[in-house]
């Protein structure tokens, strides 16, 4: 860490910003896919082992219908039981590419990561402002 309190505040703020961006990446990508393309409801049709890695590592395969036909999309989340796999979901794809659809919301809960990033940013901003204020009173 830098020795200057102002630089420490800036460094903490940037670290918090990086954590916030990492936590919000999947939700933002889902939002962009929904806004810039088409979406449809999908239903679970079958489950399969994730890359033949054993019966406790299952993913869902979902079927959806678009104006171009009926397509299947694999989920990304891995579950240890069939009962834990969601029965339906929402898929989105870029215009004209329903064969490249992705299941929306198929990632772990990122809320704690986003909250931690915001708190670190607030802490960095507080240190920066406090250091700037104390530096201004010393002159």
RAGIDA-V748895 format. One record per residue. N is the residue number from 1. PSI is psi as a letter, one per 40 degrees, with the letter a starting at -180 (* if undefined). D_LAST is the distance of its C-alpha to the last C-alpha in whole Angstrom. Layout:
n=N psi=PSI d_last=D_LAST
n=N psi=PSI d_last=D_LAST
This chain:
n=1 psi=i d_last=25
n=2 psi=i d_last=22
n=3 psi=d d_last=20
n=4 psi=h d_last=16
n=5 psi=d d_last=16
n=6 psi=d d_last=16
n=7 psi=d d_last=19
n=8 psi=d d_last=21
n=9 psi=d d_last=20
n=10 psi=d d_last=22
n=11 psi=d d_last=24
n=12 psi=d d_last=26
n=13 psi=d d_last=26
n=14 psi=d d_last=28
n=15 psi=d d_last=30
n=16 psi=d d_last=31
n=17 psi=d d_last=31
n=18 psi=d d_last=34
n=19 psi=d d_last=36
n=20 psi=d d_last=36
n=21 psi=d d_last=37
n=22 psi=d d_last=40
n=23 psi=d d_last=41
n=24 psi=e d_last=41
n=25 psi=d d_last=43
n=26 psi=d d_last=47
n=27 psi=d d_last=46
n=28 psi=d d_last=45
n=29 psi=d d_last=48
n=30 psi=d d_last=50
n=31 psi=d d_last=49
n=32 psi=d d_last=49
n=33 psi=d d_last=53
n=34 psi=d d_last=54
n=35 psi=d d_last=52
n=36 psi=e d_last=53
n=37 psi=a d_last=57
n=38 psi=i d_last=60
n=39 psi=i d_last=60
n=40 psi=i d_last=63
n=41 psi=i d_last=64
n=42 psi=i d_last=65
n=43 psi=i d_last=67
n=44 psi=h d_last=68
n=45 psi=d d_last=71
n=46 psi=i d_last=71
n=47 psi=i d_last=69
n=48 psi=i d_last=69
n=49 psi=i d_last=67
n=50 psi=h d_last=64
n=51 psi=f d_last=65
n=52 psi=f d_last=68
n=53 psi=e d_last=66
n=54 psi=i d_last=68
n=55 psi=e d_last=69
n=56 psi=e d_last=65
n=57 psi=g d_last=63
n=58 psi=i d_last=64
n=59 psi=i d_last=63
n=60 psi=i d_last=65
n=61 psi=h d_last=66
n=62 psi=i d_last=66
n=63 psi=h d_last=68
n=64 psi=i d_last=67
n=65 psi=h d_last=69
n=66 psi=a d_last=68
n=67 psi=e d_last=70
n=68 psi=e d_last=70
n=69 psi=a d_last=72
n=70 psi=h d_last=71
n=71 psi=i d_last=69
n=72 psi=i d_last=68
n=73 psi=h d_last=64
n=74 psi=i d_last=63
n=75 psi=i d_last=60
n=76 psi=d d_last=58
n=77 psi=i d_last=57
n=78 psi=h d_last=59
n=79 psi=i d_last=61
n=80 psi=e d_last=63
n=81 psi=i d_last=66
n=82 psi=d d_last=67
n=83 psi=e d_last=67
n=84 psi=e d_last=63
n=85 psi=h d_last=63
n=86 psi=h d_last=62
n=87 psi=d d_last=66
n=88 psi=i d_last=64
n=89 psi=a d_last=61
n=90 psi=h d_last=60
n=91 psi=i d_last=60
n=92 psi=i d_last=58
n=93 psi=i d_last=59
n=94 psi=i d_last=58
n=95 psi=h d_last=60
n=96 psi=e d_last=63
n=97 psi=f d_last=63
n=98 psi=e d_last=64
n=99 psi=e d_last=65
n=100 psi=f d_last=61
n=101 psi=i d_last=60
n=102 psi=i d_last=58
n=103 psi=h d_last=58
n=104 psi=i d_last=55
n=105 psi=e d_last=53
n=106 psi=g d_last=55
n=107 psi=i d_last=52
n=108 psi=i d_last=50
n=109 psi=h d_last=48
n=110 psi=e d_last=44
n=111 psi=d d_last=43
n=112 psi=d d_last=41
n=113 psi=d d_last=40
n=114 psi=d d_last=38
n=115 psi=d d_last=37
n=116 psi=d d_last=35
n=117 psi=d d_last=34
n=118 psi=d d_last=32
n=119 psi=d d_last=31
n=120 psi=d d_last=29
n=121 psi=d d_last=28
n=122 psi=d d_last=26
n=123 psi=d d_last=25
n=124 psi=d d_last=23
n=125 psi=d d_last=22
n=126 psi=d d_last=21
n=127 psi=d d_last=19
n=128 psi=d d_last=17
n=129 psi=d d_last=16
n=130 psi=d d_last=15
n=131 psi=d d_last=13
n=132 psi=d d_last=11
n=133 psi=d d_last=11
n=134 psi=d d_last=9
n=135 psi=d d_last=7
n=136 psi=d d_last=6
n=137 psi=e d_last=6
n=138 psi=e d_last=4
n=139 psi=* d_last=0
